[in-house]
Amino acid sequence: MKHTFTLVLFFVFIFSWYSCKENHNAVLNISGLGDDTVFVRYVPISQYYSSEWAKDTVYSKQNVFYYNSKTTEPVFVEFSSAKGRFKRPDGSLFSVPQKEVVLLIKPNDNIKVKGDLKANYLDYKAFGSEFNEIYGQIRFNQKDTIIKLSKILQEFNFIRLDTAKKHIIDSLIREIDRMDSILEIDRLDYVKNNPDKELSAYYLVSQGYDTIEKYYPKLTPDIREGTFKNMLDYHYQHILRFNLTVENEKKVSSGTLAPEFVLTSFSGSDFSLDSIKDKYIVLDFWGSWCGWCIKGFPEMKEYYRKYKNKLEIVGIACHDKEDAWRRSVEENGLEWIQLINKSDIEHNVSILYGVRGYPSKIILDKNKRIVARFLGETPEFYTKLDELLRYTL
């Protein structure tokens, strides 16, 4: 009977161990955590820049907690604990990244994390995933800098709303930037030496555009087309757009002929610049999300009514969703031609005209040559309209 009971216990243990191994994408054992609430933030890599991180809560029991991915694609997951949080003088709570566990979790992963929750730092190592193992090792190598950064971030959070300590706050921000730069240099070194590793792709997207442009082509094809393809493409497309915008800004200058384009109007029909004859034209690049654009509409309405026999305004909504654009046009009572921009590089009119900020206004003469460009909501734009149109037949 005793042997039978022992055998049952053995199989219960094996079953429990096997279930844990098979059924959990991550098992975390954090010394010092005890029984605590663990706050989870996660986002699928394909949505890293396009959606909010989702939130969840799990619970640790005697230092151990489990996590299972909720998607069928790789996700980034951040774990922070109630015990790892700090309290501000006003009683509000905050956490610092240095006391979080960060994991890349793929659908079939079985990752084990062993760590120790300390006063200013969560010391941990991950097993079962090359990305997480190397990430944890580099983090450990940067430990001294990370702990210093943790302390600075804590000090900053304690006094960040104290206007009497602005000089100290400014000094802390500069020190935070300096520490971040030290960490980024180490990460870039890894990118340079490991173009065939997934972690290089992840580290690269946190670098500046010049650095991304330089090292993206040096990543191996498997890495460029792998797990981090969407993140890499997002940044590389931004670089291409920016470079083309800067190049076009130089081309589309005063005295040059305005490039032709076709966009969809508010009524749903195609609009071409060539359809406007014998009038001065203002191309108004704006967005429903742009506060300064909206603030400028009342004065633009006055000038449109003042000169509409001599002037046509063409509003081009940029980086906008169609429903938000339509709603904003109606709410603001915009009376002139309204178009919505296209997002692809080849047909994007803001890129074509080298527009680098919003609102931007470009004045064209009757021959569709560029007279002047204005960035921002500025009185000089209206002064120029008066100069051009006041005595124009």
N, C-alpha and C positions, 0 to 999 in steps of 0.2 A: 504494500500500500504506500509506504514511504517512497519507494522508487517511482511509483506511478505519479505521485504528487510532484516529485522533483522533475520528472519528465514533462509534466504539464507546464510547470513554471518555465522550463527551458524553452518549450515551444512558444509560450506566450512572449517570452523575451525576444526570441528570434523573429516572431511575427511583428512585434512592436518595432524592432530595429529595422526590419525590412520595409514596413509601412512608412516609417519616417523617411527612409532612404528613397523610396519610390514616389511618395506622394507629396513631398515638399520640395519646391524649387530652391529654397534656402532655409537652413537651420542655423540660427545664431545663438551663440553662448557667450554672453558678455558679463564677465565678473564685475560685481559691484552694482549690477542692475536690479537683482532680486526680483520681487514681484512688482511690476511697474507697467504703466501704460506706454506703448510705443506708437509714435505718430509716423505714418507712412505717406510719402508723396511719390507718385510714379507717373511716367509718361511713355507711351510707345515711341520708339526712335523716329518712326515715320511722321509723328506729330510733334516732334520736339520744339519746333518753332511756330507751330500753327494752332496750338491749343493750350489751355491751362493744364497744369499738372493736377491729376486727380488725387484725392486724399482718402486715407483709410486709417483704421486703428486696429492694432493687434495688442496682445497682452503677454508679457513675459511671466514665467513661473519659475522661480529659483534660478534666475539668470538666463533662462532659455526661452526663445520664441521662434515661431515658424512663419514662413511667408510663401504663398503660392501665387504665381503670376496670373493676372486676370485677362491676358491677351494671348493671341497666338503668334505674336511677333516679339522680338527683343524689346525690353523696356529698361529704362533707367529707374532705379528705386532708391529713395533716401529714407533712412530710418533715424529718428531722433526720439529721445525718451523724456518723460516728465522729470526724472531725476537729473537729466542732463541740462535742464533749462536754468536760466538765471532770472532774478527778479530785479526790476528797476525800482528806483525810489518811489515811483507812483503806484507800485504794486503790479504793474503789467509784466508779463513774462516774455523772454526771448531766448533763442538758442543761437549757437554759432556753428558754422559748418564743420569746425574742427572736432566737434563732439557728435558727429553723425557718421553712420556707415553708408557708403555709396556703393551700389552694385549694379552691374549690367547683368540682367537676367534673361536668358533665352528659354524658349518653351520647354526644352528637355533637360535643363540644368538641374543638378543636385549639388548646390554650393554649401559648404560648411564655413562658418565664420567663428573664429575664436578671438575674443577681445577682452579689454579691461577698461572700464569707465573710470577715468581719473578726473581731477579737479578742473583741468583746462584742456583735456584732450581725451579722445577715445582711441586707444591703442588697439589695433586689430589686424589680423591676417585672414585672408580668404583662401579656400582650397576648392579644387574641382572645376576651375575655370581659368584659363590662361590670362584672359583680360584682367580679371579681378585679382589674381595672384600678383601680377606685375604691378597693377595699380597700387595694391597694398604695400608692396615692397618699396616702390618709389615714394609713396607717402611716408613710410617708415624712415627712409633715407633723408627726407625733408623735415623730420620730426622737430628739430630745434626751431626752425623757422616757423613751422606751423603752430607750435606752442606760443611763441612770441606773438604771432598774429592773432591767436585766440585771446590772449590777454589784452591786446590793443583793442580788439573788437568789443570786448566786454566793457572796457573803460569808455569807449565811444558810446555804447548803448546806454550806459549809466547817465551820461551828461548830454546826450545829443540834442535835447530840447532846452537846455539851459543857455539862454542867449547871453548871459553874463560871462560864459566860458567859451565864447566863439573862437578866440585865439587858440585855446587848447584843442577845440574840436577840429579846427583847420589843420593844426599840427598833427593830430591823430590821423586825419584823412590822408595827409601826405605820407605818413609812415605806413598806413595800410597799402597805399599804392606802391610804395617801395618794396614792401614785403611780397606783394603779389607779383611784382616784376622779377624778384629773385626766384620765385616758384616757377614762373613762366619760362625763365631762361633754362632751368633744369629740364622742363618738359620739352622745350624745343630741342635741346641736346638729344633727348630720347628720339624725337621725330627724325632728326638728321641721321641717327645711327641705326634706326629700325624702320625703314620704309615698308617693310613687309608685315608689320604688326597692327592689329586693330586699334591698340591703344594710341598709336601714332596718329591715326585719323581723328580720334577723339581729342587728343591734345592739340592737334593742328587747328581745329575749328575755334579754339579759344584765343588764337593768336590774332594779330592785326592783319588787315587785308593784304598788305605788301608781303607779309610772311606766308600767308596762305597761297597767294599767287605764285610765290617762288617755289614752295615745297609740295604743293598739290600734284604737279606733274611728276614729282619724284617718287610718290607713293606707287607701289606695285599695282598693276591692273586689278588683281584680286581684291586688294584693299579698297581701291577707288570704287569698285563695283559691289563691295560687300556690305556688311552690316551698317556701316555709316555712310552709305551712298547718298541718302537723302540729305543728311546734314552737310556733307561735303558739297553736294550740288547746290544747296541753298546758298552757301557762302560764295562759291565760285561764280554762280550766276549773278550775285550782287556785285562781285568784282567786275565782271564783264559789263554789266549795266553801268556801273560807276565810270569805268574807263571810257566807255562809248559816250556817256553823257558829257564828260569833260572834253572829249575830242570834238563833239558836236557843238558845245558851247562856243568853242573858238571859231568854228565854221559859220554858225548862225549868228552873225554879229551885225552891227549897224551897217546899212548899205547893201547887204546881201539879199538875194531873193528868197522869200520865205518858202521852205519846202512844202510841197503839196501833201495832203493826207486825206484819208477817208475814215470817218468814225460814225457810229450810230447816234442819232439824235434822240431827243426826249420822246418824239412821236414814233420812233422805231424805224425811221427811214435813214438811208445813208446820206451823210453830209460831206461835201468836198469844199475845200477853201475856194476853189475856182468859181463856185456858185455865187459868190458875193462880187458885185460889180460896182465900180465908181464910188466906193466908200472907203474911208479909213477903217481899219479893223484893229480891235484889241483882242488878243488871245489871252484869256484869263485862266491860268492853271490853278485849280483849287481842289478842295476836298470837303466832304461833309464833316469830316473828323477834325478839320483845321479851324481852330478858334479865331485866328486872325483873319482868315478868309471870310468867315461869317460876319465879323465885326465890320469889314469893309463894304458889305453889300449896300447899306443905306446910302453912302456917298456915291457908290457906283450907280445906283438907281437914279440919283439926281443928275449925274452927268450923262447917263444914257438918255434920259428924257430931254435934257438940255440940247444934246447934239445928235439925236437919233436920225435926223435927216441926212447927216454927214458921216455917221459912225455906226458901225455894227460891232457888238461885243459877242465873242464866241467863248462860252464857258466850257472848259475841259476838265471834268472831274477825274482826279487821279487817285490811285490806290483805294478805290471805293467799291462797295458792294452796290448792286443796282437798286435794291430797295431803299438803302440809306440815301443814295444819290437822289432818287425820285422824291423821297420824302422831304429832303432838304430843299430841293428846288421849289416844291409847293409851299412849304412852311415859310420860306423867305421871299416868296412872290417874285421870283426872278423872271424878267420879261424878255430877256435876250436868248439867243440860240444856246441850247444846252446839249453837250455831248458827253459821252462817257469814254474814257481812255481804254485802250487795250493793254493787257498785261505782258504779252510776249514781246521780246526785245525787238523783233523785226517790225512790229506795227505800233509800238509804244510812242505816242507823239511827244510826251515829255522828254523821252530820251532823244528823239529826233531833233528837238529844239534845245537840247542841252540844259534842261531845267533842273536845278540842284536844290531848290527849296520852294516852299509854298507859303503864301500865294506868290506866284510869279506872273507878271503882265508884260506882254510884248506888243508894241504898237507897230502896225504895218501901214504904209501909205496906200494910195489908190492903185499903185502898180504892184502892190504886195511885196514891197521892199521893206526891210526892217528899219524902223526909225530909232527905236530905243527899247531897252529892256529894264525892268524894275523887279527887284527881289524884295518881298515883304510888302506890308501895307504902308505905303509911303506917300506924303503929300506931293513929292516931286512928280509922281505919275500924273496927278490932276493938273499940276502946273503945266506939264508938257502938253496935255490934251488942250488946255486953254490956248497955249501958244500955237498949236497946230490948227485948231478948229475955229477959233473965235472969229477970224476974218476969212475963212475958207468958204468959197461958193459951193 
